[in-house]
Amino acid sequence: MANAFFSDLLATISERGRTLLRRGDSADTRRGADGLIELCDALLSGRGEASGTAMAREVLDIYRELDAAGRRAFFDGLVRNFGPDRERLSRAIEKWRAQPSDEDASSLHFASEPRRQELIRRLNRAPGGTGDLVSMRADLLGMMNGHTDLAA
């Protein structure tokens, strides 16, 4: 009973947040892969739980509307723009090389995590996000047949 209430509450908050997001932006500007990449970047830079959940749901909905070429462009954008922060990673490597420690190893680990990993975590918080991510992964695996450029 409590789970159903919480799930309904989260869905309501998400839908209201999506309504607010749509008011501030023309629907057509975010419908292509480039707009979707911008929306993903905004999702990662945001801090609000309700607006983040709404934005995550919006990302997943727009992804679902993309054709095969748009989905490929979206995945290319994730590879290109959502990898690890190279500056932060370089600093962590240099610190580790200068004097290795457990703390430096931990810093190196977190610095090497690609931004798309956090994006996936946030998309997973959207209502129905897990199922959508499974479908997205199936699309990606289908595109990777013989193409290693999407391996990241």
DRENTORMI-310767 format. One record per atom (N, C-alpha, C): residue in three letters; x, y, z. Coordinates in steps of 0.05 Angstrom, whole numbers. Atoms other than C-alpha are relative to their C-alpha. Layout:
residues N
 type      x      y      z
  ala      X      Y      Z
...
end
This chain:
residues 152
 type      x      y      z
  met     16    -24      0
  met      0      0      0
  met     17     25      0
  ala    -17    -23     -1
  ala     55     49     19
  ala     16      4    -25
  asn    -15     -2     25
  asn     95     32    -43
  asn    -17     11    -23
  ala     18    -10     21
  ala     35     46    -88
  ala     -4     30      4
  phe      3    -29     -5
  phe     24    113    -54
  phe     24     15     -8
  phe    -25    -14      7
  phe     97    133    -61
  phe      4      1    -30
  ser     -3      2     29
  ser     98    110   -133
  ser    -18     20    -14
  asp     19    -19     12
  asp     36    150   -150
  asp      8     29      6
  leu     -9    -27     -7
  leu     63    211   -113
  leu     24      8    -18
  leu    -23     -6     16
  leu    129    207   -151
  leu     -9      5    -29
  ala     10     -4     28
  ala     92    200   -218
  ala    -14     27     -3
  thr     14    -26      0
  thr     49    261   -201
  thr     20     23      0
  ile    -21    -21     -2
  ile    109    303   -182
  ile     15      1    -27
  ser    -14      1     26
  ser    145    280   -245
  ser    -16     13    -22
  glu     17    -11     21
  glu     87    297   -290
  glu     -3     30      2
  arg      2    -29     -4
  arg     78    366   -260
  arg     26     14     -7
  gly    -26    -11      7
  gly    152    379   -267
  gly      4      0    -30
  arg     -2      1     29
  arg    149    358   -340
  arg    -17     22    -13
  thr     17    -21     10
  thr     92    406   -351
  thr     14     27      2
  leu    -15    -25     -3
  leu    134    463   -323
  leu     23      1    -19
  leu    -22      0     19
  leu    193    442   -366
  leu    -10      7    -28
  arg     11     -6     27
  arg    150    444   -429
  arg     -7     29     -3
  arg      8    -28      2
  arg    126    514   -413
  arg     24     18     -7
  gly    -23    -16      3
  gly    197    541   -413
  gly     15     -6    -26
  asp    -15      8     23
  asp    219    508   -478
  asp    -19     -9    -22
  ser     16     10     22
  ser    191    496   -546
  ser      5    -30     -3
  ala     -3     29      2
  ala    178    421   -555
  ala     18     -8    -23
  asp    -15      7     24
  asp    210    421   -624
  asp     30      4      4
  thr    -29     -5     -3
  thr    278    447   -598
  thr     14    -24     12
  arg    -14     22    -14
  arg    292    384   -558
  arg     -7    -27    -13
  arg      9     25     11
  arg    263    331   -604
  arg     21    -16    -15
  gly    -21     15     14
  gly    326    313   -642
  gly     22     -9     19
  ala    -22     11    -17
  ala    389    278   -617
  ala     16     23     13
  asp    -15    -22    -12
  asp    426    344   -607
  asp    -14     13     24
  gly     16    -11    -22
  gly    370    373   -565
  gly     -1    -19     24
  leu      1     20    -21
  leu    367    308   -526
  leu     26     -1     16
  ile    -26     -1    -13
  ile    442    312   -511
  ile      0     25     19
  glu      2    -24    -17
  glu    430    383   -485
  glu    -17     -4     25
  leu     18      7    -22
  leu    373    358   -442
  leu     14    -18     20
  cys    -16     18    -17
  cys    419    303   -414
  cys     20     17     16
  asp    -19    -17    -14
  asp    471    356   -397
  asp    -14     16     21
  ala     15    -15    -20
  ala    418    397   -362
  ala     -8    -18     24
  leu      7     19    -21
  leu    396    335   -323
  leu     23     -4     19
  leu    -24      4    -17
  leu    467    325   -298
  leu      7     24     16
  ser     -8    -24    -14
  ser    476    397   -278
  ser    -21      8     20
  gly     21     -8    -18
  gly    410    402   -241
  gly      2    -15     27
  arg     -1     11    -27
  arg    400    388   -167
  arg    -28     -7     10
  gly     26      5    -10
  gly    325    387   -157
  gly    -10    -28     -5
  glu      9     28      2
  glu    296    318   -144
  glu    -25     -2    -19
  ala     24      1     16
  ala    227    332   -174
  ala      5      8    -29
  ser     -6     -9     27
  ser    252    371   -234
  ser     18    -20    -14
  gly    -18     20     11
  gly    307    319   -244
  gly    -15    -25     -9
  thr     16     24      7
  thr    257    262   -244
  thr    -17      6    -25
  ala     16     -8     23
  ala    213    300   -293
  ala     18      2    -25
  met    -18     -3     23
  met    272    316   -338
  met     10    -28     -9
  ala     -8     27      7
  ala    295    243   -336
  ala    -22    -14    -16
  arg     22     12     15
  arg    226    221   -358
  arg     -2     12    -28
  glu      1    -13     26
  glu    228    272   -414
  glu     22    -10    -18
  val    -22     12     16
  val    296    246   -438
  val     -8    -27    -11
  leu      8     27      9
  leu    269    175   -440
  leu    -22      1    -21
  asp     22     -2     19
  asp    206    196   -476
  asp      9     10    -27
  ile    -10    -10     26
  ile    243    236   -529
  ile     17    -21    -13
  tyr    -16     22     12
  tyr    293    179   -539
  tyr    -18    -20    -14
  arg     18     20     11
  arg    235    132   -552
  arg    -11     10    -27
  glu     11    -11     25
  glu    210    179   -608
  glu     21      2    -23
  leu    -21     -2     20
  leu    278    180   -644
  leu     -1    -24    -19
  asp     -3     22     19
  asp    287    140   -708
  asp     28    -13      4
  ala    -25     14     -4
  ala    347     93   -716
  ala     24     19     -3
  ala    -22    -19      4
  ala    392    149   -742
  ala      2     19     23
  gly      0    -18    -23
  gly    372    195   -685
  gly     11    -14     25
  arg    -10     15    -23
  arg    386    140   -634
  arg     30     -4     -3
  arg    -29      3      4
  arg    454    128   -665
  arg     14     27      6
  ala    -12    -26     -6
  ala    469    203   -662
  ala      0      5     30
  phe      1     -3    -29
  phe    447    203   -589
  phe     22    -15     13
  phe    -21     16    -12
  phe    494    146   -571
  phe     28     11     -7
  asp    -26    -13      7
  asp    551    180   -610
  asp      5     24     18
  gly     -2    -23    -18
  gly    537    243   -569
  gly      8     -8     28
  leu     -7      9    -27
  leu    541    204   -504
  leu     29     -8      1
  val    -28      8      0
  val    608    174   -524
  val     18     25     -1
  arg    -16    -24      4
  arg    635    242   -546
  arg     -1     20     24
  asn      4    -22    -20
  asn    607    287   -490
  asn     -3     -9     29
  phe      7      9    -27
  phe    594    244   -429
  phe     20    -21     11
  gly    -22     17    -10
  gly    661    209   -416
  gly     10     12     26
  pro    -12    -10    -24
  pro    705    221   -356
  pro     10     29     -4
  asp    -12    -27      0
  asp    728    292   -338
  asp     30     -4     -3
  arg    -28      6      5
  arg    797    288   -369
  arg     19     16     17
  glu    -17    -16    -17
  glu    826    345   -329
  glu      1    -12     29
  arg      1     12    -27
  arg    803    315   -263
  arg     15    -27      1
  leu    -13     26      2
  leu    828    247   -285
  leu     30      3     -1
  ser    -29     -6      2
  ser    897    275   -304
  ser     11      7     28
  arg     -9     -8    -26
  arg    903    308   -236
  arg      1    -24     19
  ala      1     24    -17
  ala    883    243   -201
  ala     23    -19     -6
  ile    -22     18      8
  ile    934    203   -241
  ile     26     11     10
  glu    -25    -12     -9
  glu    990    252   -225
  glu      3     -2     30
  lys     -1      3    -29
  lys    972    251   -152
  lys      7    -28      8
  trp     -5     29     -5
  trp    972    175   -152
  trp     30     -7     -6
  arg    -28      5      8
  arg   1040    173   -188
  arg     19     12     20
  ala    -18    -13    -19
  ala   1071    222   -139
  ala      3    -15     26
  gln     -1     15    -26
  gln   1053    183    -77
  gln    -26    -16      3
  pro     24     17     -1
  pro   1004    125    -83
  pro    -11     -5     28
  ser     13      6    -26
  ser    954    117    -26
  ser    -28    -10     -6
  asp     28      9      3
  asp    886     87    -15
  asp    -19     23     -7
  glu     16    -23      6
  glu    856    156    -16
  glu      3      9    -29
  asp     -5     -8     28
  asp    889    172    -82
  asp    -12    -21    -19
  ala     12     21     16
  ala    866    105   -110
  ala    -30      5     -3
  ser     28     -6      1
  ser    795    123    -91
  ser     -6     24    -17
  ser      4    -24     17
  ser    801    192   -123
  ser      3     -7    -29
  leu     -4      9     28
  leu    828    159   -186
  leu    -24    -15    -11
  his     23     16      8
  his    770    111   -187
  his    -24     18     -7
  phe     23    -18      5
  phe    717    166   -182
  phe      5     19    -23
  ala     -6    -18     23
  ala    753    211   -231
  ala     -2    -14    -27
  ser      2     15     25
  ser    753    156   -283
  ser    -28     -7     -8
  glu     28      7      6
  glu    678    146   -280
  glu    -11     19    -21
  pro     12    -18     20
  pro    645    173   -343
  pro    -25     13     10
  arg     24    -15     -7
  arg    591    225   -336
  arg    -25    -15     -8
  arg     24     15      8
  arg    543    179   -373
  arg     -9    -20     21
  gln      7     19    -22
  gln    545    132   -312
  gln    -20     14     19
  glu     18    -15    -17
  glu    513    186   -269
  glu    -26      6    -15
  leu     24     -5     16
  leu    465    202   -326
  leu    -18    -25      1
  ile     16     25     -2
  ile    442    129   -326
  ile    -13     -2     27
  arg     12      1    -27
  arg    432    132   -251
  arg    -25     18      2
  arg     22    -19     -2
  arg    388    193   -258
  arg    -24     -8    -18
  leu     21     10     17
  leu    349    164   -316
  leu    -15    -23     13
  asn     12     23    -13
  asn    336    102   -275
  asn    -20      9     22
  arg     18    -10    -20
  arg    300    146   -223
  arg    -27      8    -11
  ala     26     -8     12
  ala    245    165   -272
  ala    -19    -23      3
  pro     20     22      0
  pro    180    126   -267
  pro      3    -16    -26
  gly     -4     18     23
  gly    190     66   -313
  gly     28      1    -12
  gly    -27     -4     11
  gly    263     85   -322
  gly     16    -26     -4
  thr    -15     25      3
  thr    292     16   -311
  thr     -7    -15    -25
  gly      9     14     24
  gly    251    -16   -366
  gly      9     15    -25
  asp     -9    -16     23
  asp    267     42   -413
  asp     30     -3     -5
  leu    -29      3      3
  leu    341     35   -399
  leu      7    -28    -11
  val     -5     27     11
  val    338    -40   -413
  val     -5      0    -31
  ser      6     -2     29
  ser    306    -24   -481
  ser     21     16    -14
  met    -21    -17     12
  met    358     30   -494
  met     25    -17     -3
  arg    -24     17      1
  arg    413    -20   -479
  arg     -3    -20    -23
  ala      5     18     22
  ala    382    -69   -528
  ala      5     14    -27
  asp     -5    -16     24
  asp    383    -14   -581
  asp     29      3     -5
  leu    -28     -4      1
  leu    455      0   -566
  leu     15    -25     -9
  leu    -13     25      7
  leu    476    -73   -570
  leu     -5     -7    -29
  gly      7      5     28
  gly    440    -79   -637
  gly     17     17    -19
  met    -16    -18     17
  met    479    -20   -664
  met     30     -7      1
  met    -28      6     -4
  met    545    -46   -639
  met     10    -24    -17
  asn     -9     23     16
  asn    546   -107   -685
  asn     21      9    -20
  gly    -22     -6     18
  gly    614    -99   -717
  gly     10     29      2
  his     -9    -28     -4
  his    621    -26   -694
  his     10      5     28
  thr    -11     -4    -26
  thr    668    -15   -637
  thr      1     29     10
  asp     -1    -28     -7
  asp    662     60   -637
  asp    -20      7     22
  leu     19     -5    -21
  leu    603     55   -589
  leu      6    -16     26
  ala     -6     17    -22
  ala    638      8   -541
  ala      2     14     27
  ala     -2    -16    -25
  ala    650     63   -490
  ala    -27      1     13
end
